[in-house]
Amino acid sequence: MWRYKFNILPVLACLIHYGTAMSRIDPLVDTKVGLIRGLRATDGDYAMFMGIPYATVDGANPFGPSEPHPGFDEPFDAYDDSAVCPQVDEFTDKEVGSIDCLHLNVYVPNTANSKNRLPVLVWIYGGAFKIGYSGRFLYGPRYLVKQDLILVTINYRVGPYGFMCLDVPEVPGNQGLKDQQLALKWIKNNIEAFGGNPDQITIFGESAGGSSVDFQSMYSQEKLFNQVIMQSGVALAPWAVGAPEPLVPLKIAKQLGFETTDTKEALSFLASIDTDLVIAAGAELKLSYNPCVENDFDNVTRFIHDFPLNIKKPNLGNLPTLLGVNKDEGLADFRSKTAEEISQNSEIFLEYLNYYFNFNTLDLNEMEQIVRNFYIGDEIISENVVEGLIKVYSDLFFNYPTARTLQKYLDNGLKNIYYYLFSYDGERNFVKNRLNVTVPGASHADEIGYLFDISYMDKNPAPEDQLVIDRMTTLWANFVKFGNPTPQTTEILPVQWPAATKDSQYYLNIDADLTVGKRYFNSRIAFWELFYKLNEKAQIGYKARSK
């Protein structure tokens, strides 16, 4: 049998059916881990290599670190992107997934070859570290691969399987982040075989995915990528990192009928239980899962060794960065609630502050009053003050952490930082569309519908939506290619997007029109800047002296 070795090897199979010869050409790549066979896309000029396993999980300890996949002795048919890590599906509210889920998908324009190596863009999904998957149901590649770049989307473990942080070395924490790191190593080592440039890799993510990108930038000891894009998520977000939670496996085991005070006994029991039951028990207990500052164990490498707020000088080097938020991050969260549900949450300000600051009772009440007065005055919590509730949610969880990250990175000497505000309200606003929220605004994750070809959305977008798709994918692709989203103005990008500086924090407002401004939400950001300075030592994780 003859084998012709190129970066992408066509394999011709002739299928004879009822006397008619049918030809099919599948792409085949020869990687460092073996031959991988993909499919030609039917909706564009690109190839798809889907469901490639990059790591494996130990069935005896599915909550612990994964290991690199050993590779393939026979050609691997990369045809299936349906693998999902254990979680509650956000659309069906059913438990789904298995631990055999650490796969990635590579989408390659037909122009890629050994003489035309394309830049690479790697997507890390969000989902509060509890949900998410990389397949085309949500993350169709059509819009981005049209920009002549290779798109890679990766699975990583979420929930208890990815972010159980314990006081035993078998489950030290941040397994999901370590999965991501293994995926990035795989891409760095193998993307050249697909026609990609291993020295031109940009990672991007949204919400928990954006925070993951920041964690990879801040804590990774290897140079696995060259640029980053963080959408509505940074490491400094108060929800992004916490301390280990050693009682989690004991609680889940008890919920499933096995009561013990021994962590390893609980883990062994849970490893023997169907993943759907483990996920369901965690959901019933309303457990949350986050990256954590890991305990120090012998012969165990920590990924996160300290809270991000204590890392005064992150080792970023010259890392071109694009980051921003959506104009109304908290919109869908509140506008999808009834008036009664809003009114019932009368202590929402106390809950927000108590969760992220170590205040004594007196200080907590005083600070709560200050924040409450700033956003809703003397009004009680009700539907009448929902705009103020949306703003405090948006500012505390997204807007201020992003502005704080921008300032921190500028203070550390980064030059190529591009700051954006997504304000567009169209038919493809992802979360508003999913939750059937009809009030105007751009909610958390709404921009996803303009970067990805979401499977259940209209394949022929309205002209005004198509323009936003073309603009966003071109801006993101220009950044991937040149480290600058507007290397020159064009008909589709008539505005120059200047980099932010210490003196002028420029941002691009992405709406029906593109405009440039300075320091969005300036008075609200200034309020939180003063609040955090006043309460610096009360921040959870704060250390008086740090490196």
C-alpha positions in Angstrom: 0.0 0.0 0.0 1.4 3.4 -1.0 1.5 6.3 1.4 2.2 9.8 0.2 3.4 12.0 3.1 2.4 15.6 3.1 1.1 17.8 5.9 -2.4 16.9 4.9 -2.6 13.6 3.0 -5.6 13.0 0.8 -7.0 9.4 1.0 -9.2 8.5 -2.0 -11.8 5.8 -1.5 -14.0 4.7 -4.3 -17.4 3.5 -3.2 -19.3 1.4 -5.7 -23.1 1.5 -5.1 -25.6 0.1 -7.6 -23.1 0.5 -10.3 -22.3 4.2 -9.7 -18.8 5.2 -8.6 -18.7 7.7 -5.8 -15.4 9.3 -4.8 -14.7 10.8 -1.3 -11.5 12.5 -0.3 -10.8 12.7 3.4 -7.9 14.6 4.8 -5.2 12.6 6.7 -2.5 14.2 8.8 0.7 12.5 10.2 1.2 13.9 13.7 3.7 13.1 16.4 1.0 10.9 18.0 0.0 9.0 14.9 -2.2 9.3 11.8 -5.4 11.3 12.2 -8.2 11.2 9.5 -10.7 14.0 9.3 -13.6 15.1 7.2 -14.2 17.7 4.6 -16.7 20.3 5.8 -19.9 20.8 3.8 -20.4 24.4 4.8 -17.1 25.9 3.8 -13.6 25.3 2.4 -12.1 23.6 5.4 -11.4 20.2 7.0 -12.6 19.0 10.4 -10.7 16.8 12.8 -13.0 16.2 15.7 -12.9 14.3 18.9 -9.1 13.8 19.0 -8.2 12.5 22.5 -5.3 14.5 24.0 -5.4 13.1 27.6 -6.8 10.2 29.6 -8.4 10.1 33.0 -7.6 7.3 35.6 -10.9 5.5 36.2 -9.8 4.7 39.8 -9.3 8.4 40.5 -11.4 10.4 38.0 -11.2 13.5 40.1 -7.4 13.6 39.9 -5.0 14.9 37.3 -5.2 13.5 33.7 -2.3 12.1 31.7 -1.2 12.7 28.1 -2.9 10.3 25.6 -0.4 7.7 24.4 -1.2 8.1 20.7 -2.5 5.9 17.9 -1.1 2.7 16.4 -3.7 2.8 13.6 -5.2 5.8 11.9 -7.6 7.6 14.2 -11.0 8.6 12.6 -11.6 12.1 14.0 -15.3 12.3 13.0 -17.1 12.8 16.3 -17.3 16.0 18.4 -20.1 14.8 20.7 -18.0 14.0 23.8 -19.0 15.9 26.9 -17.4 15.8 30.3 -19.8 15.0 33.2 -22.2 17.9 33.9 -25.8 19.0 33.9 -26.7 20.0 30.3 -27.7 23.6 30.3 -30.4 23.0 27.6 -32.0 19.8 28.8 -31.2 20.1 32.5 -30.2 16.4 32.4 -27.0 14.7 33.6 -24.8 13.9 30.7 -21.2 13.0 29.9 -18.4 10.6 30.8 -14.8 10.9 31.9 -13.7 9.8 28.4 -14.1 13.4 27.3 -10.6 15.0 27.0 -10.8 15.6 23.3 -10.2 18.5 21.0 -11.4 19.6 17.6 -9.2 21.1 14.9 -10.7 23.1 12.0 -8.3 23.7 9.1 -8.9 26.0 6.1 -8.0 24.3 2.8 -5.3 27.0 2.3 -3.1 25.6 5.1 0.0 23.6 4.1 3.7 23.3 4.9 4.4 26.4 2.8 1.5 28.4 4.2 1.4 27.8 7.9 -1.6 29.5 9.4 -2.0 31.2 12.8 -3.9 29.2 15.4 -6.8 30.3 17.6 -7.7 28.0 20.6 -11.1 28.3 22.3 -11.6 27.6 26.0 -15.4 27.6 26.8 -17.0 29.2 29.8 -19.8 27.8 32.1 -19.0 28.8 35.7 -16.5 25.8 35.8 -19.6 23.6 36.0 -20.8 23.2 32.4 -19.5 23.5 28.9 -18.3 21.5 25.9 -16.4 22.2 22.7 -18.6 20.7 20.0 -20.2 22.4 17.0 -23.6 22.5 18.7 -22.5 25.8 20.2 -19.1 26.5 18.7 -19.5 26.0 14.9 -16.2 27.1 13.2 -17.5 28.5 10.0 -17.2 32.2 10.7 -13.7 32.1 12.1 -12.1 29.6 9.7 -13.2 32.0 6.8 -10.6 34.4 8.3 -7.8 32.0 7.2 -6.8 30.7 10.6 -6.9 27.3 12.3 -9.5 27.1 15.0 -9.1 24.5 17.9 -11.8 23.9 20.5 -11.0 21.9 23.6 -12.9 19.9 26.2 -11.8 20.1 29.8 -13.3 18.6 33.0 -15.8 20.8 34.9 -17.7 20.4 38.2 -16.4 17.8 40.7 -14.3 16.0 38.1 -12.4 19.1 37.1 -12.4 21.4 40.2 -12.6 19.4 43.4 -9.9 21.0 45.5 -9.0 18.9 48.5 -6.4 18.4 51.2 -5.0 15.1 49.7 -2.4 14.9 47.0 -4.5 12.6 44.8 -6.9 15.5 44.2 -4.9 18.7 44.8 -7.2 20.9 42.7 -7.5 22.7 39.3 -7.7 19.4 37.4 -9.7 21.3 34.7 -6.9 23.9 34.3 -4.3 21.2 34.1 -6.4 19.4 31.4 -6.3 22.7 29.5 -2.6 22.8 29.8 -2.2 19.3 28.4 -4.4 20.3 25.5 -2.2 23.3 24.8 0.9 21.2 24.9 -0.7 18.8 22.5 -1.6 21.7 20.2 1.9 23.2 20.4 3.5 19.8 19.6 1.1 18.7 16.8 -0.5 21.7 15.1 2.3 22.0 12.5 1.1 18.7 11.0 -2.2 20.4 10.3 -0.5 23.3 8.5 -0.5 25.5 11.7 2.2 27.8 13.0 3.2 26.5 16.5 4.8 29.9 17.1 1.6 31.9 16.4 -0.9 30.5 18.8 -3.6 32.7 20.5 -5.8 31.3 23.3 -9.2 32.9 23.9 -12.2 32.2 26.2 -15.3 33.7 27.6 -16.4 34.0 31.3 -14.8 31.0 33.1 -13.0 30.4 29.9 -11.6 34.0 29.9 -10.5 33.5 33.5 -8.9 30.2 32.4 -6.9 32.1 29.7 -5.7 34.5 32.4 -4.7 31.6 34.7 -2.8 30.0 31.9 -1.0 33.3 31.3 -0.3 34.0 34.9 0.7 30.6 36.3 1.9 28.4 33.4 5.7 27.7 33.5 5.8 26.9 29.8 5.4 29.1 26.7 2.6 27.3 25.0 0.9 30.4 23.3 1.8 33.8 22.1 -1.3 36.0 22.6 -4.5 36.0 24.7 -8.1 37.1 24.4 -10.2 37.3 27.5 -13.9 37.9 27.1 -15.9 38.8 30.3 -13.6 36.8 32.5 -10.3 37.4 34.3 -8.3 35.8 37.1 -9.1 38.8 39.4 -12.8 38.2 39.1 -14.0 37.5 42.7 -15.7 34.3 41.6 -12.6 32.9 39.7 -10.6 31.4 42.5 -11.0 30.3 46.1 -9.5 28.1 48.9 -9.6 24.3 48.9 -13.0 22.8 50.0 -12.1 19.5 51.7 -15.7 18.6 52.6 -17.0 18.4 49.1 -16.5 14.6 48.5 -17.9 13.8 52.0 -21.0 15.8 51.2 -21.6 14.2 47.8 -20.9 10.7 49.2 -23.4 11.3 52.0 -26.0 12.5 49.6 -25.6 9.2 47.8 -26.0 7.2 51.0 -22.3 6.6 51.9 -21.4 8.4 55.1 -17.7 8.7 56.1 -15.3 11.2 57.5 -12.4 9.8 55.5 -11.7 11.8 52.3 -10.0 8.9 50.5 -12.8 6.6 51.4 -15.3 9.1 49.9 -13.3 9.5 46.8 -13.0 5.7 46.3 -16.8 5.4 46.7 -17.5 8.2 44.3 -15.1 6.7 41.7 -17.2 3.6 41.7 -20.5 5.5 41.2 -22.0 6.4 37.8 -21.0 9.9 36.9 -24.6 11.0 36.4 -25.4 10.2 40.0 -22.3 12.2 41.3 -23.3 15.2 39.2 -26.9 15.0 40.3 -25.9 14.8 43.9 -23.7 17.9 43.6 -26.5 19.7 41.9 -29.0 18.8 44.6 -26.6 20.2 47.2 -26.1 23.3 45.1 -22.4 22.9 45.3 -20.1 25.3 43.3 -16.7 24.4 41.9 -13.8 26.8 41.3 -10.1 26.9 40.7 -8.3 27.1 44.0 -5.0 28.0 45.6 -3.6 24.5 46.0 -2.1 23.0 49.1 1.6 22.2 48.9 2.3 18.4 48.6 5.5 16.6 48.1 6.1 15.6 44.5 2.9 17.4 43.3 3.3 20.4 41.1 0.9 23.2 42.0 -0.7 25.1 39.2 -2.1 28.0 41.3 0.2 28.7 44.3 -1.3 32.0 45.5 -4.4 34.2 44.9 -4.1 36.4 41.8 -4.4 39.6 43.8 -1.1 38.7 45.5 0.8 38.2 42.2 2.0 41.8 41.9 4.3 41.2 38.9 2.9 38.3 36.8 5.5 36.8 34.5 3.7 37.9 31.3 6.7 39.0 29.2 5.5 40.8 26.0 2.1 39.2 25.7 -0.3 40.9 23.3 -3.7 41.0 25.1 -7.3 41.7 24.0 -9.9 41.9 26.7 -13.3 43.4 27.5 -16.8 42.9 28.7 -20.4 43.2 27.5 -22.4 46.4 28.2 -25.1 44.8 30.4 -23.4 41.7 31.9 -26.1 41.0 34.5 -29.1 41.7 32.2 -30.2 38.2 31.5 -29.6 37.1 35.1 -32.1 39.5 36.5 -34.5 40.0 33.5 -35.1 36.2 33.5 -36.4 36.4 37.1 -40.0 37.2 38.1 -40.7 40.3 40.3 -41.3 38.0 43.2 -38.0 36.2 42.8 -36.2 39.6 42.7 -38.0 40.8 45.9 -37.2 37.7 47.8 -33.5 38.3 47.5 -33.5 41.2 50.0 -30.0 40.6 51.2 -28.3 40.5 47.8 -25.8 43.2 48.6 -24.8 41.5 51.9 -24.4 38.2 50.1 -22.2 39.7 47.4 -19.9 41.4 49.9 -19.8 38.6 52.4 -18.8 36.1 49.8 -15.7 38.0 48.6 -14.6 40.0 51.7 -13.6 39.0 55.2 -15.7 41.7 57.0 -16.7 41.6 60.6 -20.4 42.2 61.2 -20.1 45.9 61.8 -18.0 46.6 58.8 -20.1 44.3 56.6 -23.3 46.3 57.4 -21.5 49.6 56.9 -20.0 48.6 53.5 -23.3 47.1 52.4 -25.0 50.4 53.1 -22.4 52.3 51.1 -22.8 49.9 48.1 -26.6 49.8 48.3 -26.8 53.6 48.4 -24.6 54.0 45.4 -26.7 51.7 43.2 -30.3 52.0 44.5 -30.3 54.8 47.1 -32.7 54.1 49.9 -35.1 51.9 47.9 -35.9 48.3 48.9 -35.0 45.4 46.7 -37.8 45.0 44.1 -38.4 45.0 40.4 -38.3 48.8 40.5 -34.6 48.9 41.1 -33.6 46.1 38.8 -31.4 48.4 36.7 -29.3 49.1 39.8 -29.1 45.4 40.6 -27.9 44.7 37.0 -25.2 47.3 37.4 -23.9 46.2 40.7 -23.8 42.5 39.5 -22.0 43.6 36.2 -19.5 45.9 38.0 -18.5 43.6 40.9 -18.2 40.4 38.9 -17.0 41.6 35.5 -16.5 45.3 34.8 -14.3 46.2 37.7 -12.2 43.0 37.7 -11.5 43.6 33.9 -10.6 47.2 34.4 -8.4 46.2 37.4 -6.7 43.6 35.2 -6.1 46.1 32.4 -4.5 48.5 34.9 -2.4 45.8 36.5 -1.0 44.7 33.1 -0.3 48.2 32.0 1.6 48.8 35.3 3.6 45.7 34.5 4.8 47.1 31.2 2.5 45.4 28.7 2.2 47.6 25.5 -0.1 45.8 23.1 -3.4 45.7 25.2 -6.7 46.2 23.4 -9.8 46.9 25.4 -13.4 46.5 24.2 -17.0 46.9 25.2 -19.6 44.8 23.3 -22.9 46.7 23.1 -24.7 45.2 20.1 -28.2 43.9 20.5 -29.3 41.7 17.7 -31.0 38.4 16.9 -27.9 36.3 17.7 -27.2 37.6 21.3 -26.6 34.1 22.8 -27.8 34.3 26.4 -30.7 36.6 25.7 -31.8 34.3 22.8 -31.5 31.2 25.0 -33.4 32.7 27.9 -35.9 34.5 25.8 -35.0 37.9 27.3 -36.4 40.7 25.0 -35.4 43.9 26.8 -32.7 45.9 25.1 -29.0 45.4 26.0 -26.0 43.1 25.6 -25.9 40.5 28.4 -23.2 38.1 29.5 -22.0 35.8 26.8 -24.1 37.5 24.1 -21.1 38.1 21.9 -20.7 34.3 21.3 -23.3 34.3 18.6 -21.2 36.7 16.5 -18.0 34.6 16.7 -19.4 31.1 16.3 -22.0 29.5 14.0 -24.4 28.3 16.7 -26.2 25.2 15.3 -29.7 26.2 16.2 -29.5 29.8 15.0 -30.4 31.0 11.6 -27.8 30.0 9.0 -28.6 33.2 7.1 -28.3 36.0 9.6 -29.9 39.3 9.1 -27.7 41.8 7.2 -27.1 43.9 10.4 -26.1 40.8 12.3 -23.9 39.5 9.5 -22.0 42.8 9.6 -21.3 42.4 13.3 -20.2 38.8 12.6 -17.8 40.0 9.9 -16.5 42.8 12.0 -15.9 40.8 15.2 -14.3 37.8 13.4 -12.1 40.2 11.4 -11.0 42.1 14.5 -10.2 38.9 16.4 -8.5 37.3 13.4 -6.4 40.5 12.8 -5.3 40.3 16.4 -4.4 36.6 16.0 -2.4 37.4 12.8 -0.8 40.7 13.6 -1.2 41.4 17.4 -3.3 44.3 16.3 -7.0 44.1 15.6 -6.9 47.1 13.1 -3.5 47.1 11.4 -5.2 49.3 8.9 -8.7 50.7 8.3 -10.9 49.1 5.7 -14.5 49.3 4.5 -15.6 46.8 7.1 -13.4 48.2 9.8 -13.5 52.0 9.3 -12.2 52.8 12.7 -8.7 52.5 14.1 -8.7 50.7 17.5 -5.9 52.2 19.5 -4.1 50.2 22.2 -4.8 51.2 25.8 -2.1 53.1 27.7 -1.7 54.2 31.3 -2.7 57.8 30.3 -5.5 56.9 27.9 -7.5 53.7 28.5 -9.0 53.6 25.0 -11.6 51.0 24.2 -13.6 50.0 21.1 -17.3 50.0 21.5 -18.7 47.2 19.3 -22.2 48.1 18.4 -24.1 48.6 15.2 -21.3 51.1 14.5 -17.8 51.0 15.8 -16.6 53.9 18.0 -13.7 54.6 20.2 -14.0 55.9 23.8 -12.0 56.1 27.0 -12.6 54.4 30.3 -16.1 53.0 30.1 -18.4 53.2 33.1 -15.9 55.6 34.6 -17.8 56.7 37.7 -18.8 53.1 38.6 -15.3 51.8 38.1 -13.9 54.7 40.2 -16.3 53.7 43.0 -15.0 50.2 43.1 -11.4 51.3 42.8 -11.9 53.4 46.0 -13.9 50.6 47.7 -11.2 48.0 47.1 -8.4 50.4 48.2 -10.4 51.1 51.4 -10.9 47.4 52.0 -7.8 46.0 50.5 -6.8 43.9 53.5 -10.4 42.5 53.8 -10.2 40.8 50.4 -10.4 37.0 50.7 -6.9 35.7 50.0 -5.1 39.0 50.7 -1.5 38.7 52.0 0.4 41.7 53.4 3.6 40.7 51.7 3.9 38.8 48.5 6.4 38.3 45.7 
